[in-house]
Amino acid sequence: MKTSKLIVVISGIGLLFSCSQNEPAEKLKTQQVTEIDSMYESADEDFVLPPFLSIAKSFKNAGLVYAKGKTNPVENSKNYELKIKRLLNMGIYSTDLAYCSLNNKNQEAREYLKVIQELSNEVGLGSVFQDQALLDRFDQSLEKREDLEGFIYDLQERSEMYLQDNELRHIATVQFAGAWIEGMYLGVGNAIKYPNEKVTGVLTDQMYLVKNMIRGLESYPDPTPELKEIIAGLTKILTTYEAFESVKNKPKNPNLKAVLISQDELKVLLTEVVKVRTNIVSIN
């Protein structure tokens, strides 16, 4: 079986959604998108995925409005019996953690951290997250957003190092799939309710990740029927997006702005995203 090498970018991808002191944001955005796009043409064994915080942060910076009740309730975690469901929902809850943290919902964020700890123990990653010092540091970080973001980045880096050292990179891809679908669920829903050119731009940026994500999931050893359904759902999201008129007719010039998806297209995209998300969060 061909193995895939997962490259998780702990820093740098955030530049895709923010500006440097020395260069305009639009120029940086074009450079970063071009770099990501070129990775799809690299060898099959290499693929890149960003940290889950960058998904939530990119939407937040583009104007995403916090919506109470949209995240996956922590109570659901006790009913996920399949390992693949637990891994996917660790990803879902990771984005929910970031979403709440970035919106100063500290108590909710702490509950999501605790449920991630519980799920990690159930899938055999307890040594990564079962640490009282982890919760203590989180509590100490709540008052400063910069410290909290640093904590979340460190949390994922800690997980990635463990998975790499134990040849479990495929697990990281499954978790990321859950994190990505939750970010898209929150982001697309927000874009429909609050039309915003920046948010739709971020959505198109996120679609650059789907091919790599599918490639990583397809490398999962002995994929379960449940995982195959998720792969099929992500593939449908990609083909649906690529069939949009706004995407097919996008300018060839890479220096122009990102594709602006219409409201009707966003609704179609959200339908496909919700199907996959419902599959993941549904109690089995």
N, C-alpha and C positions, 0 to 999 in steps of 0.2 A: 504494500500500500504506500502511495506517495504521501509523505508528510508535508505539512505546510508550516512555514515559519511565520509566526505572528510578530509583527512589529508594532508595539503600542507606543505612540508618541505621548510622553508625559507632559512635554511642553512644546511650544512651537506651533501646533495646529491652531491654538487660540489666536494666532496672528491672522488667521483666515477671517476672523470676525471683529478684529480691532485694528487700531492704527498705531504705527510706530511714531516716534518723535521726529524721525527723519524722512519718512515717506508717507504720501497720502494713503488713506485706507483703501481707496479703490484700486490703486496700483498694487498694493500688497495683496489684496484679494485676488487680483488677476494672477499674480505670481504664484500664490499658494494653490489656487485651483488648478493652474497648469501643472504644478508639481504633482498634485494628487492624481490628476487625470493621467499623467505619464506613468504612474505606478501601475495602472491597470495593464500597461503594455509590458511590464516587467515579467520575469520568470514566474511560472505558476506557483513555485514554492514560496514566493514572497508576497505578503499583502500587509497593508497598514490600516490601523484603526486608532482613532484618537481616544483620550480619556473621556468617560461618560460626563464629567462635569462640563466639558466644552460644549456638549449638546445643549444642556440647559442654559449655560451661560450665553451661548450665541443667541438663543431666542430671547433671553432676558435683555441682552444689550440691544436687540432689535425692537424691543417694546412689548414683549409678551406680558400680558396682564395676569396676575395670579387669580386662579379660579378655585374656590373652595369646593371640595368634594370630587375633584377630577382624578385624584391619585388613587392608587390601589389600596384599599383599607388593610391595615396591618393584620386585622383579624383573619383575613383570608389565608395568611401564610400557614396556619395550623392545619389546613386542609389539603395542602399540596403534598401528595404522597410519592409521585414519580420524581426521580432525581432530575430528569431533564426539565420538569416543571419548576423544581426548586431553583435550578440554575438560571432559568429564564427569568423567574420572578426576583431573583437576587439582582438581576439587571434592571428590572422594572423598579424595584425599590431603591436602587442606587440613583436613578434619575429622580425619583420622588424625593429622596434625601437632598439631592442638589437643588431641586425645584423649591423645596421648602426653605432650605438654608439661604438661597439667594433672595428669597422674599421675606426673610426675617421671621419665619414661622419656626422658632427654635424648638418648642416642645414637640411639634410634629416631626421635625428633623431628627430629634433624639429618639423618638419612637421608631423611625425608619432605620436608624443605625442599629438599634437593639434587635429589630427583626432580621436585619442582614446578618448580625452575629448569630442568631438562632439558626437561620437557614445554612449559614456556612458550616456550622457544626454538623448539621444533618447530611451535608454532601461531602464531608470529610475534609473541610478546610478550616476546622475549628482553631487550629494552631495559629492561623493568620489573624483571626478577629477576636478570639476569646482572651481578652486582655483587659483587666479593669483600668489599666493605665490609658487604654484607648478611649474609654468613656470619660475618664478624668480630663484628658487633653481636649476632647470634644467640648466638654462643659466649659473649660477655660477659654476656648476659642469663640464662644458664642457672642461675645461682646464686640468682636472686631471681624468684619466680613473678610478682610484680607487673610487673617489667621485661619478662619473657617475654611476658606477656599484652599489654603495651603494644607490643612488637615485632610480634606477630601482627596486632593491630589496624592498626598502621602499614603492615604488609605488604599488607593488603587495601585500605586506603585508597589506597595508592600504585597498586595495580592499577586500582582504580575510577576514579581521576583520569585515568589513561592511556586507559582505555576510553572515558570520557566525552569527553575531548579529541579522540579519533580516531573518534567516532561508532560505537563498537563496543559499545554498552550491552547488546545482545542476547547477547554472549559472556558477560557477567557472570551473566546469568540461567541459562545452561547450566551454568556452573561451580557456581552456587548449588544447582541441582537435584542435582548429584552430591554436594555437601556435605550437603544436607538428607537425602538418602536414606541416606547413611552414618550420620548422626546418629540417624536413626530406626531403622536396623538395629541399632546398638549399644544404643540406648535401649530399644527394645521387647524385644529379647532379654534385656536386664538385668531389665526389669520382670517378665518371665515367670519367670526364675530366682530373682529376689529380690523378691517382692511388696512394693511400696512405694507408699503412697498419694501421696507427693510426686512420684514418677517418673510415675505414671499421670496426675497432674495436668499435668505438663510435656508429656506426649504429646498431651493434648487441646489445650494451648496451641499446639503445633507445627502442629496440623491447621488452625489459622487461616491459615497461610501458603500452603496448597496452591493455593487458587484464584488467588492472585496469581502464584504460580510458573507455573501452567499458562498463565495469561494472557500472561506474559512469554515463555514458550517458543513459544506460538502466533504471536508477533510475529517470530520468527526468520525472516530472509529465506531463501527457497528451502530449507525444512526437508528434511533427508534422511529416507529411510525409517527409519533408526535413531533419529532424533530423534522421529519420529512414534510409534514404538513406546514411547519413554519417556513421551511425553505421554499415550498411551493407558494406560500402566501407572500413572501418577500419578493419572489420572482414576479408574481402578479402585480405587486406594487410598482416594480421597476418597469415592466412592459406597459402598464397603464400610464405611467408618467411619460415614457418615451413616445407614446401614441398621441399625446396632447398636441394640438395644433401649435400652441405657443412654443413647445419644445422642438417640434419638427421644423418650425420656421425661424428658429433662433438665428441671430446673425453669426456668420462664420468668423468674424473678427473677434479674437479672444480679448481684445482691449475694451470691448463694449460691456455694458452692465449685464448682470445675471438675468436669466429668463424671468419674466414676470408672468406667473401663472394666473389665469383668470379665476374669478370667484366660482364659476361653474366647474372648472377643472379642479379647483381645490376641494369642492364637495365630493367629486368622484374619487379623488385621492384619499380623502378622509374615510370614505366608505371602505376602501381596501385596507387602510391602516387599522380601522376599528375591527375588521374581521380577524386580523392577525392578533391584535391586542386582546380581543375577547377570548380567542383560543388560548392565549398564554395565561390570562388571569382567571379564567373559569376554574371552578373548583372541581377536582377529579376524585 
